[in-house]
Amino acid sequence: MGLLTAALVVGGAAVAVVAAPVVLTAVGFTSVGITAGSYAAGMMSAAAVANAGAVAAGSTVAGLQAAGVVGLPVVASAGVAGVGATVGFITAILI
């Protein structure tokens, strides 16, 4: 693996881990709850309609809101880093 490839893999992983909380907040999963009128609010509404008015514990919406409040768990951060590293590696191949 060349130096450029290694830099892109490490950089991709780092950027993904740093960007994940920013993206969660941008779509409406914040530390104080789901932002009204946001994409997250639409997801919550759809989940509630599909589940007789409630958002099920353990659902995607519940998990993303938990991550918006307390941050990503270690396992999720590792997964996000893996995706970022993969994107960096593919970018190195394409350059």
C-alpha positions, -999 to 999 in steps of 0.1 A, spaced: 0 0 0 14 33 -10 16 64 11 -12 81 -7 -35 51 -3 -27 49 34 -33 86 38 -67 84 21 -78 53 41 -68 69 74 -82 103 64 -115 88 52 -119 69 85 -112 101 105 -135 123 85 -163 98 87 -161 95 125 -160 133 129 -188 139 103 -213 114 117 -225 135 147 -227 166 124 -248 147 99 -271 134 127 -277 169 139 -282 182 104 -310 158 97 -327 166 130 -314 141 156 -302 165 182 -292 164 219 -325 180 229 -348 158 207 -360 156 172 -362 190 154 -396 199 142 -400 198 104 -368 180 98 -360 147 80 -358 130 114 -393 143 122 -406 127 90 -389 94 99 -404 95 134 -439 103 120 -437 74 95 -425 50 122 -453 61 145 -479 56 118 -465 21 110 -465 12 147 -500 23 158 -489 57 171 -457 48 189 -420 46 179 -408 11 189 -378 8 212 -348 -5 193 -361 9 159 -339 29 136 -355 61 146 -349 53 183 -313 43 177 -305 74 157 -321 97 183 -301 80 211 -270 86 190 -280 122 186 -283 126 224 -253 107 237 -232 102 206 -223 71 186 -214 40 206 -180 25 200 -193 -2 177 -211 23 155 -180 45 154 -160 16 143 -185 8 116 -185 45 104 -147 45 104 -148 13 83 -171 29 57 -149 60 56 -117 39 52 -134 20 24 -143 52 6 -108 64 10 -94 32 -4 -117 33 -34 -107 69 -40 -71 59 -40 -78 32 -66 -96 57 -88 -69 83 -87 
